[in-house]
């Protein structure tokens, strides 16, 4: 890093005195130790807000899903009881679509709020309020990214998904740019791409090292906790079941179940705690790279993705209208003809009964 500063200073001013970071004891901002320390401090200060936000997210999502699903089931049930099966089918599909849209809005709101809760100092209510203002831009960004990645799927099949994985890495700063800058739309994706490419291996390498470090520590920690609990439990069971082998065996089986449940629960709790650390770590690297004013569009990749998406949609609609729809129409026609035949049979039976009754009454 000192060589870089010397080169930068000499390029700006040929008479400038080179700066030696080592002599001045200036830490390298890209130092892994410094990045982890800053990320840890940021995570520590924002952890309570993050966890409360996750709790609110779970409660709101459950409540919204329960209410919308309950109302939908009630409406469809009323229509079925009223004998309107076809109407119930159409209304049920529409209500299902509404539920999906509501679920997407709610989950997107709390996704962007989760990121914002780590990278800003806002209170939790202000975090949700500001995230709601970013909801539509976030959904637009997600749509653009989804379409672009969808177009890369055929290329991913050929390249063992290396290309989609690389592009996913290049979009790692997208949410940070959305929250902290004025860049909008698909330009956010290309800005993130330019920022990552400016120090690609440095960012990827540091992220991999953090992943290895956290994975090693968490795995060792969970294994150590499980071992200590098992050791303590075995000693406790030995004391309780002394002189009673059957009771000891039963207690040991119960202990194994409790330890297993506890260790498995840690498998769900630990990722919840680690996730903000990854976000903070990425954000600290994001702060070291300026956001480009005019990002470079990858025109070739955009063109390939667009052609791929158009081709996939064309094949889908062709298959639907050429094979699926005719089959549906055939089945529907058979069902209609059968219904008409049954109706005609019922009408003929009714007429015959009426004629027989009339003849009986005339006699």
Backbone torsions as a table, in degrees:
resi	resn	phi	psi	omega
1	UNK	NA	-36.1	178.3
2	UNK	-62.1	-38.4	177.4
3	UNK	-62.9	-38.7	179.4
4	UNK	-63.4	-43.9	179.0
5	UNK	-64.7	-38.7	177.6
6	UNK	-62.6	-42.0	179.9
7	UNK	-65.7	-42.1	179.8
8	UNK	-64.1	-44.4	-177.6
9	UNK	-66.8	-38.7	-179.2
10	UNK	-70.3	-30.9	179.6
11	UNK	-73.7	-28.3	-180.0
12	UNK	-83.6	-38.9	-178.3
13	UNK	-142.7	111.2	-177.1
14	UNK	-64.4	-18.5	-178.0
15	UNK	-101.2	5.0	-178.2
16	UNK	-73.1	147.9	177.7
17	UNK	-81.0	126.7	-179.7
18	UNK	-59.5	144.4	-179.7
19	UNK	-98.0	130.7	178.0
20	UNK	-110.2	107.5	-177.7
21	UNK	-62.2	-37.4	-177.9
22	UNK	-62.9	-44.2	-179.2
23	UNK	-66.2	-36.8	-178.1
24	UNK	-87.7	-2.4	-179.5
25	UNK	58.2	39.4	176.7
26	UNK	-92.8	119.3	-177.1
27	UNK	-69.7	146.4	176.5
28	UNK	-71.6	120.8	-178.5
29	UNK	-63.0	-20.4	178.1
30	UNK	-92.5	6.2	177.3
31	UNK	-60.8	131.6	-178.5
32	UNK	-60.8	-40.6	179.8
33	UNK	-61.8	-42.3	-178.9
34	UNK	-68.7	-40.5	178.6
35	UNK	-63.2	-43.6	179.0
36	UNK	-65.2	-40.3	179.6
37	UNK	-63.0	-46.9	179.3
38	UNK	-63.8	-42.6	179.3
39	UNK	-63.4	-40.2	179.6
40	UNK	-64.5	-44.4	179.7
41	UNK	-64.3	-40.1	178.4
42	UNK	-65.3	-44.7	179.3
43	UNK	-63.1	-41.8	-179.6
44	UNK	-61.1	-42.7	-177.3
45	UNK	-74.4	-22.5	-175.0
46	UNK	-112.2	3.6	-174.5
47	UNK	-62.8	-43.2	-178.5
48	UNK	-61.8	-44.6	177.8
49	UNK	-61.6	-42.0	180.0
50	UNK	-63.0	-46.3	-178.8
51	UNK	-66.6	-40.4	176.4
52	UNK	-62.5	-37.6	178.5
53	UNK	-65.7	-38.8	177.1
54	UNK	-64.7	-37.5	178.0
55	UNK	-65.8	-45.4	178.2
56	UNK	-63.0	-39.7	179.2
57	UNK	-60.3	-44.9	179.9
58	UNK	-64.2	-42.6	-178.3
59	UNK	-66.6	-46.5	-178.4
60	UNK	-66.2	-44.4	-179.8
61	UNK	-61.7	-43.5	179.1
62	UNK	-64.3	-43.1	-179.1
63	UNK	-64.8	-45.4	-179.5
64	UNK	-63.6	-44.1	-179.9
65	UNK	-64.5	-41.7	-179.5
66	UNK	-64.7	-45.4	-178.0
67	UNK	-66.3	-50.2	-177.3
68	UNK	-65.0	-40.2	179.8
69	UNK	-68.0	-39.7	178.5
70	UNK	-63.7	-44.7	178.6
71	UNK	-63.1	-42.7	-179.1
72	UNK	-63.1	-45.2	179.8
73	UNK	-63.2	-39.8	-179.8
74	UNK	-64.1	-43.6	-179.5
75	UNK	-63.8	-46.7	-179.5
76	UNK	-64.2	-39.9	180.0
77	UNK	-63.2	-41.2	178.7
78	UNK	-62.3	-42.8	180.0
79	UNK	-65.3	-39.4	179.0
80	UNK	-66.1	-42.4	178.5
81	UNK	-62.7	-34.4	179.4
82	UNK	-76.5	-2.3	178.5
83	UNK	84.6	13.6	-179.1
84	UNK	-101.6	70.4	-175.3
85	UNK	-66.0	-44.0	-179.9
86	UNK	-64.8	-42.6	177.3
87	UNK	-62.8	-40.1	179.5
88	UNK	-63.0	-37.8	178.7
89	UNK	-64.6	-47.1	-179.7
90	UNK	-64.7	-46.5	-180.0
91	UNK	-63.7	-38.5	178.3
92	UNK	-62.2	-42.0	177.7
93	UNK	-64.7	-41.4	178.3
94	UNK	-64.4	-42.7	179.0
95	UNK	-66.1	-36.6	176.0
96	UNK	-61.8	-41.6	177.5
97	UNK	-63.1	-40.6	178.3
98	UNK	-62.9	-42.5	179.1
99	UNK	-61.9	-41.6	179.1
100	UNK	-62.9	-43.6	-179.7
101	UNK	-63.3	-44.4	178.8
102	UNK	-62.5	-42.6	179.3
103	UNK	-62.2	-39.8	178.7
104	UNK	-64.5	-43.0	179.7
105	UNK	-63.1	-46.8	-177.3
106	UNK	-65.5	-47.2	-179.3
107	UNK	-64.5	-38.5	179.0
108	UNK	-65.9	-39.8	178.8
109	UNK	-58.5	-46.9	-176.2
110	UNK	-79.7	-20.7	173.5
111	UNK	-67.1	-48.8	179.4
112	UNK	-69.5	-31.6	176.8
113	UNK	-67.7	-35.7	178.8
114	UNK	-63.5	-42.7	177.5
115	UNK	-65.9	-44.0	-178.6
116	UNK	-64.6	-33.4	-178.8
117	UNK	-64.9	-24.7	-179.9
118	UNK	-88.3	-38.3	-170.6
119	UNK	-95.0	-5.4	177.0
120	UNK	-124.1	169.5	178.8
121	UNK	-103.7	16.2	-176.9
122	UNK	-69.9	146.3	171.4
123	UNK	-63.0	166.2	-171.3
124	UNK	-64.1	-39.8	-179.8
125	UNK	-68.2	-39.7	176.4
126	UNK	-66.8	-34.2	177.4
127	UNK	-61.8	-45.2	179.2
128	UNK	-66.4	-41.3	-179.2
129	UNK	-62.5	-46.9	-179.9
130	UNK	-69.1	-32.8	178.4
131	UNK	-67.9	-33.7	177.9
132	UNK	-64.0	-32.7	177.4
133	UNK	-70.1	-25.7	179.9
134	UNK	-93.7	3.5	-172.9
135	UNK	-63.0	-50.2	-179.5
136	UNK	-63.5	-45.6	174.5
137	UNK	-60.2	-34.7	178.9
138	UNK	-67.7	-41.6	178.2
139	UNK	-65.4	-39.3	176.9
140	UNK	-63.5	-43.7	178.1
141	UNK	-61.6	-43.5	179.3
142	UNK	-63.0	-38.4	178.4
143	UNK	-63.8	-47.2	179.0
144	UNK	-61.0	-44.9	179.9
145	UNK	-64.6	-41.1	179.4
146	UNK	-62.8	-44.2	178.9
147	UNK	-64.7	-41.6	-179.8
148	UNK	-64.1	-45.2	-179.6
149	UNK	-68.4	-33.9	176.3
150	UNK	-60.8	-40.2	178.9
151	UNK	-68.2	-19.7	-179.8
152	UNK	-88.5	-6.2	-177.8
153	UNK	-59.4	-46.8	177.8
154	UNK	-60.0	-38.3	176.8
155	UNK	-67.1	-35.7	178.2
156	UNK	-63.8	-35.3	178.2
157	UNK	-64.6	-34.3	-179.3
158	UNK	-77.4	-34.2	-174.8
159	UNK	-102.5	20.7	-178.7
160	UNK	57.4	35.4	176.3
161	UNK	64.3	18.6	177.0
162	UNK	-67.5	-44.1	-178.2
163	UNK	-62.4	-49.4	177.5
164	UNK	-60.9	-36.2	179.3
165	UNK	-65.3	-42.6	179.5
166	UNK	-63.2	-43.9	179.9
167	UNK	-67.1	-33.1	174.9
168	UNK	-62.3	-39.9	176.2
169	UNK	-65.1	-38.6	-178.8
170	UNK	-66.8	-21.3	179.5
171	UNK	-95.1	13.2	-174.1
172	UNK	-64.6	-27.0	-177.8
173	UNK	-93.1	4.1	-171.7
174	UNK	-59.9	-46.6	-178.2
175	UNK	-65.4	-36.7	178.2
176	UNK	-64.1	-42.3	179.2
177	UNK	-64.6	-41.3	179.1
178	UNK	-59.6	-40.9	-174.8
179	UNK	-80.3	-37.6	-169.3
180	UNK	-105.1	-6.8	-177.2
181	UNK	-128.6	176.3	179.3
182	UNK	-95.6	1.8	178.4
183	UNK	-66.3	137.5	-175.8
184	UNK	-130.2	164.9	173.3
185	UNK	65.7	-151.9	-178.0
186	UNK	-67.4	-17.3	178.2
187	UNK	-61.0	-25.9	177.6
188	UNK	-61.5	-40.9	-179.4
189	UNK	-64.3	-43.1	-177.6
190	UNK	-73.0	-31.6	175.1
191	UNK	-65.7	-43.1	176.9
192	UNK	-61.6	-41.4	178.7
193	UNK	-60.1	-45.6	-180.0
194	UNK	-63.9	-39.8	-179.1
195	UNK	-66.6	-43.9	179.9
196	UNK	-66.2	-42.8	-178.5
197	UNK	-65.1	-26.5	179.9
198	UNK	-65.1	-21.8	177.4
199	UNK	-151.0	54.3	-169.3
200	UNK	-60.3	-58.4	-175.1
201	UNK	-68.2	-30.4	176.4
202	UNK	-64.5	-43.5	179.7
203	UNK	-70.6	-48.4	-178.6
204	UNK	-63.0	-43.0	180.0
205	UNK	-62.7	-43.3	179.1
206	UNK	-66.3	-36.7	179.0
207	UNK	-68.1	-40.5	178.7
208	UNK	-64.9	-41.1	179.3
209	UNK	-62.8	-42.1	177.6
210	UNK	-63.2	-40.4	179.3
211	UNK	-62.5	-43.8	178.8
212	UNK	-63.7	-42.8	-179.4
213	UNK	-62.0	-50.0	-177.9
214	UNK	-66.7	-41.6	179.6
215	UNK	-61.9	-41.7	180.0
216	UNK	-65.5	-46.8	-178.1
217	UNK	-65.2	-44.1	-178.3
218	UNK	-67.7	-41.5	179.2
219	UNK	-63.5	-45.2	179.0
220	UNK	-65.0	-40.2	-179.8
221	UNK	-63.9	-46.2	179.7
222	UNK	-64.5	-41.5	178.7
223	UNK	-64.0	-40.8	179.8
224	UNK	-65.8	-41.9	178.5
225	UNK	-62.8	-44.6	178.3
226	UNK	-61.7	-39.6	179.7
227	UNK	-66.6	-45.0	-179.6
228	UNK	-63.2	-44.4	178.9
229	UNK	-62.8	-41.9	179.2
230	UNK	-63.7	-44.1	-179.7
231	UNK	-62.9	-45.2	178.9
232	UNK	-65.2	-40.4	-178.7
233	UNK	-67.0	-38.9	179.7
234	UNK	-64.0	-41.3	176.9
235	UNK	-63.4	-41.5	179.2
236	UNK	-65.7	-40.5	178.4
237	UNK	-64.8	-38.0	179.4
238	UNK	-62.7	-38.6	178.4
239	UNK	-69.7	-42.2	-177.2
240	UNK	-69.6	-41.0	-173.6
241	UNK	-94.9	18.3	-179.6
242	UNK	-64.9	123.3	-179.5
243	UNK	84.6	0.0	180.0
244	UNK	-137.8	84.7	-175.1
245	UNK	-59.9	-36.9	-179.0
246	UNK	-64.8	-44.3	178.4
247	UNK	-64.5	-38.1	178.9
248	UNK	-64.7	-42.4	179.3
249	UNK	-63.8	-42.2	178.6
250	UNK	-65.3	-42.4	179.3
251	UNK	-65.9	-37.7	179.3
252	UNK	-65.2	-39.9	177.6
253	UNK	-64.4	-41.1	177.5
254	UNK	-64.8	-40.0	179.1
255	UNK	-62.5	-44.9	179.3
256	UNK	-59.6	-39.7	178.5
257	UNK	-64.8	-43.0	-179.1
258	UNK	-64.9	-45.0	179.7
259	UNK	-63.5	-40.1	179.1
260	UNK	-63.9	-44.0	178.2
261	UNK	-63.8	-40.3	-179.2
262	UNK	-65.1	-45.9	-179.7
263	UNK	-64.7	-40.3	178.5
264	UNK	-65.3	-37.1	178.2
265	UNK	-65.6	-34.6	175.8
266	UNK	-62.7	-31.1	177.8
267	UNK	-63.3	-23.2	176.5
268	UNK	-93.8	-33.2	-175.4
269	UNK	-77.5	-42.3	-176.0
270	UNK	-59.9	-47.1	177.0
271	UNK	-59.4	-33.1	177.9
272	UNK	-63.8	-34.3	-180.0
273	UNK	-81.7	-32.8	-176.7
274	UNK	-77.3	-31.3	-174.8
275	UNK	-52.1	-46.7	179.3
276	UNK	-64.4	-25.5	177.9
277	UNK	-66.8	-41.8	176.4
278	UNK	-62.3	-43.9	179.9
279	UNK	-61.5	-45.9	179.8
280	UNK	-64.3	-37.7	-179.8
281	UNK	-64.4	-45.6	176.4
282	UNK	-62.8	-40.2	-177.8
283	UNK	-65.7	-36.8	178.2
284	UNK	-63.5	-37.2	175.8
285	UNK	-71.4	-35.5	178.0
286	UNK	-60.1	-38.6	-178.3
287	UNK	-66.1	-19.1	-177.5
288	UNK	-86.7	-6.7	-177.1
289	UNK	-121.0	127.2	179.1
290	UNK	-69.5	143.5	177.2
291	UNK	-76.2	124.9	-179.0
292	UNK	-67.0	139.0	178.5
293	UNK	-68.8	-42.3	-179.7
294	UNK	-125.6	92.1	-179.0
295	UNK	-68.7	154.0	-179.8
296	UNK	-86.2	125.0	177.4
297	UNK	-79.9	129.9	175.6
298	UNK	-79.1	80.3	-170.1
299	UNK	-58.9	-39.0	-179.3
300	UNK	-64.9	-45.4	-179.8
301	UNK	-67.2	-38.3	177.2
302	UNK	-62.5	-42.9	179.3
303	UNK	-63.5	-44.2	178.8
304	UNK	-62.7	-42.5	179.5
305	UNK	-65.2	-43.0	179.8
306	UNK	-62.6	-44.7	178.3
307	UNK	-60.4	-42.0	-179.8
308	UNK	-64.5	-43.7	-179.8
309	UNK	-64.6	-45.6	179.8
310	UNK	-61.3	-42.1	179.5
311	UNK	-63.0	-44.2	-179.5
312	UNK	-63.6	-43.2	178.0
313	UNK	-65.4	-39.4	179.2
314	UNK	-63.4	-43.5	178.6
315	UNK	-65.1	-37.6	179.5
316	UNK	-63.4	-49.8	-178.6
317	UNK	-67.6	-35.8	177.2
318	UNK	-63.1	-46.5	178.6
319	UNK	-62.6	-37.3	-179.3
320	UNK	-66.8	-51.0	-175.7
321	UNK	-75.5	-27.1	-177.0
322	UNK	-86.5	-30.3	-174.1
323	UNK	-124.7	-50.2	-174.0
324	UNK	-70.5	-51.3	-176.8
325	UNK	-60.9	-45.4	176.5
326	UNK	-58.7	-37.8	178.5
327	UNK	-65.0	-42.1	177.8
328	UNK	-63.3	-41.5	180.0
329	UNK	-65.2	-39.0	178.8
330	UNK	-63.7	-46.9	178.5
331	UNK	-62.6	-42.1	179.2
332	UNK	-63.9	-39.5	179.5
333	UNK	-65.5	-43.3	177.9
334	UNK	-61.4	-42.6	179.3
335	UNK	-64.6	-40.9	179.8
336	UNK	-65.5	-44.6	179.3
337	UNK	-62.0	-40.0	178.2
338	UNK	-64.4	-41.4	178.8
339	UNK	-65.5	-41.5	178.9
340	UNK	-64.0	-41.6	178.8
341	UNK	-61.7	-42.9	177.8
342	UNK	-64.4	-39.4	179.1
343	UNK	-64.3	-44.5	178.2
344	UNK	-62.3	-40.8	178.4
345	UNK	-62.7	-41.3	178.5
346	UNK	-65.4	-38.8	178.8
347	UNK	-65.2	-44.8	178.9
348	UNK	-61.7	-41.2	178.1
349	UNK	-62.7	-40.5	179.6
350	UNK	-64.8	-41.9	-179.2
351	UNK	-66.3	-42.8	178.9
352	UNK	-61.8	-42.1	178.0
353	UNK	-62.6	-40.7	-179.3
354	UNK	-65.4	-41.3	179.5
355	UNK	-64.8	-43.5	179.5
356	UNK	-62.6	-40.8	177.8
357	UNK	-64.6	-39.9	179.6
358	UNK	-64.7	-42.1	179.6
359	UNK	-65.8	-39.0	178.7
360	UNK	-62.4	-44.0	-178.9
361	UNK	-67.0	-33.5	-179.4
362	UNK	-71.8	-31.7	178.4
363	UNK	-74.0	NA	NA
